[in-house]
Amino acid sequence: MNRLQSFTRSRSAWLILLMSAIGLEAAALFFQYVMNLAPCVMCIYVRVAVLGLIIAAMVGLIAPKFWLTRIIAIGAWGVSAAWGLKLSLELNKLQVDPSPFSTCSFFPEFPTWMPLDKWLPAVFSPTGMCSDSPWTFLSVSMAQWMVVTFIVYLVVLAVMIIPAVKPAK
């Protein structure tokens, strides 16, 4: 446990989280602008969940040895990953079992104090339909890959949470 405990207090742990989340955002933009796959509202919300992981990692990078900073970063990590998993499961359900009675909105519903679609429309403005699933890899859709991704984030969090909050000896 001591090795894992010291790893959670290192900047490299938080840098790995940051780089993986930035990689996901970059992949989303690659799919949108290079492969011309239009993101739906749920896809945009998943991007916001990944943005939450980026923010959590940056908080953890600020002072990884300071207990309160780690707690805040871990909390943001957990909330973002759980919310991303919930959204990915909902999007997968919309794609696997499309129903005319169960659709997603055409416009994102961001809070008035944080209209991401107005601030960064190139990243947070939806142009696609939730029921579309235009891309697969190994017969797995993008929504299903995001389910796997957020489960991995939550499993890693579960492994790291106790060593991160446990006081140093």
C-alpha positions as CSV (number, residue, x, y, z in Angstrom):
1,M,0.0,0.0,0.0
2,N,2.9,2.4,0.6
3,R,3.9,2.4,-3.1
4,L,0.3,3.1,-4.1
5,Q,0.0,5.7,-1.4
6,S,3.1,7.6,-2.6
7,F,1.9,7.3,-6.2
8,T,-1.3,9.0,-5.3
9,R,0.7,11.9,-3.8
10,S,2.9,12.2,-6.9
11,R,2.3,14.6,-9.8
12,S,2.7,11.7,-12.3
13,A,-0.5,10.1,-11.1
14,W,-2.5,13.2,-11.8
15,L,-0.6,13.8,-15.0
16,I,-1.6,10.4,-16.3
17,L,-5.3,11.2,-15.5
18,L,-4.9,14.6,-17.3
19,M,-3.2,13.2,-20.4
20,S,-5.8,10.4,-20.7
21,A,-8.7,12.9,-20.5
22,I,-7.1,15.3,-22.9
23,G,-6.6,12.4,-25.3
24,L,-10.3,11.6,-25.1
25,E,-11.2,15.2,-25.8
26,A,-8.7,15.2,-28.7
27,A,-10.2,12.0,-30.1
28,A,-13.7,13.5,-29.9
29,L,-12.5,16.5,-31.9
30,F,-10.8,14.2,-34.4
31,F,-14.0,12.3,-34.9
32,Q,-15.9,15.5,-35.3
33,Y,-13.6,17.5,-37.6
34,V,-11.5,14.9,-39.4
35,M,-13.9,12.0,-39.7
36,N,-16.9,14.4,-40.0
37,L,-19.0,12.6,-37.4
38,A,-21.5,15.0,-35.9
39,P,-21.8,15.0,-32.1
40,C,-25.2,14.7,-30.5
41,V,-26.3,16.4,-27.3
42,M,-25.5,13.4,-25.2
43,C,-22.0,13.3,-26.9
44,I,-21.5,16.9,-25.8
45,Y,-22.5,16.1,-22.3
46,V,-20.0,13.2,-22.3
47,R,-17.4,15.8,-23.4
48,V,-18.3,17.9,-20.4
49,A,-17.8,14.8,-18.1
50,V,-14.4,14.4,-19.7
51,L,-13.7,18.1,-19.1
52,G,-14.6,17.4,-15.4
53,L,-11.8,14.7,-15.4
54,I,-9.4,17.3,-16.9
55,I,-10.3,19.8,-14.2
56,A,-10.0,17.1,-11.5
57,A,-6.5,16.2,-12.8
58,M,-5.5,19.8,-12.8
59,V,-6.6,20.3,-9.2
60,G,-4.7,17.1,-8.2
61,L,-1.6,18.5,-10.0
62,I,-1.7,21.7,-8.0
63,A,-0.6,20.1,-4.7
64,P,-0.8,16.3,-4.8
65,K,0.8,16.0,-1.4
66,F,-1.8,18.2,0.3
67,W,-4.7,16.1,1.7
68,L,-7.6,18.5,0.9
69,T,-6.4,19.0,-2.7
70,R,-6.4,15.3,-3.2
71,I,-9.9,14.9,-1.7
72,I,-11.3,17.6,-3.9
73,A,-9.6,16.1,-7.0
74,I,-10.8,12.6,-6.2
75,G,-14.3,13.9,-5.6
76,A,-14.3,15.6,-8.9
77,W,-12.9,12.5,-10.6
78,G,-15.6,10.3,-9.1
79,V,-18.4,12.6,-10.0
80,S,-17.2,13.2,-13.5
81,A,-16.6,9.5,-14.2
82,A,-19.9,8.4,-12.7
83,W,-21.8,11.1,-14.6
84,G,-19.9,10.1,-17.8
85,L,-20.8,6.5,-17.3
86,K,-24.5,7.4,-16.7
87,L,-24.6,9.5,-19.9
88,S,-22.8,6.9,-21.9
89,L,-25.2,4.2,-20.8
90,E,-28.2,6.4,-21.7
91,L,-26.7,7.2,-25.1
92,N,-26.0,3.5,-25.7
93,K,-29.7,2.7,-24.9
94,L,-30.8,5.4,-27.3
95,Q,-28.7,3.9,-30.1
96,V,-29.3,0.2,-29.4
97,D,-33.0,0.5,-28.8
98,P,-34.2,3.6,-30.7
99,S,-37.7,4.8,-30.0
100,P,-39.6,7.7,-31.4
101,F,-40.9,8.4,-27.9
102,S,-37.4,8.5,-26.4
103,T,-35.1,11.0,-28.0
104,C,-32.6,13.5,-26.9
105,S,-32.9,17.3,-27.2
106,F,-31.4,19.2,-30.2
107,F,-30.0,21.9,-27.9
108,P,-27.8,21.5,-24.9
109,E,-29.2,22.6,-21.6
110,F,-26.2,24.2,-19.9
111,P,-26.7,26.5,-16.9
112,T,-27.1,30.2,-17.7
113,W,-23.9,30.9,-15.8
114,M,-21.9,28.5,-17.9
115,P,-23.2,28.3,-21.5
116,L,-20.4,26.2,-22.9
117,D,-22.2,25.9,-26.3
118,K,-22.0,29.7,-26.6
119,W,-18.5,30.1,-25.2
120,L,-16.9,27.3,-27.3
121,P,-19.4,26.3,-30.0
122,A,-16.7,24.4,-32.0
123,V,-16.4,21.9,-29.0
124,F,-19.7,22.0,-27.2
125,S,-22.4,22.6,-29.9
126,P,-24.3,19.5,-31.0
127,T,-25.0,18.9,-34.7
128,G,-26.0,15.2,-34.7
129,M,-28.7,12.9,-33.6
130,C,-28.4,10.6,-30.5
131,S,-29.9,7.6,-32.3
132,D,-27.1,7.7,-34.9
133,S,-24.2,5.3,-34.4
134,P,-22.0,6.0,-37.4
135,W,-18.7,4.6,-36.0
136,T,-17.7,1.2,-34.6
137,F,-14.4,-0.4,-33.7
138,L,-14.4,-4.2,-33.2
139,S,-18.2,-4.1,-33.5
140,V,-18.4,-1.8,-30.5
141,S,-20.0,1.7,-30.9
142,M,-18.5,4.9,-29.6
143,A,-21.0,5.1,-26.8
144,Q,-20.1,1.5,-25.7
145,W,-16.4,2.4,-25.8
146,M,-17.2,5.3,-23.6
147,V,-19.0,3.0,-21.1
148,V,-15.9,0.9,-21.0
149,T,-13.7,4.0,-20.6
150,F,-15.7,5.4,-17.7
151,I,-15.8,2.0,-16.0
152,V,-12.0,1.9,-16.2
153,Y,-11.8,5.4,-14.7
154,L,-14.0,4.3,-11.9
155,V,-12.1,1.1,-11.2
156,V,-8.8,3.0,-11.1
157,L,-10.4,5.5,-8.8
158,A,-11.6,2.6,-6.5
159,V,-8.0,1.3,-6.3
160,M,-6.6,4.8,-5.6
161,I,-9.2,6.3,-3.3
162,I,-8.1,4.7,0.0
163,P,-4.4,5.2,-0.4
164,A,-5.0,8.8,-1.5
165,V,-7.1,9.7,1.6
166,K,-5.2,7.6,4.1
167,P,-2.8,9.7,6.2
168,A,0.9,9.2,5.5
169,K,2.8,7.2,8.1
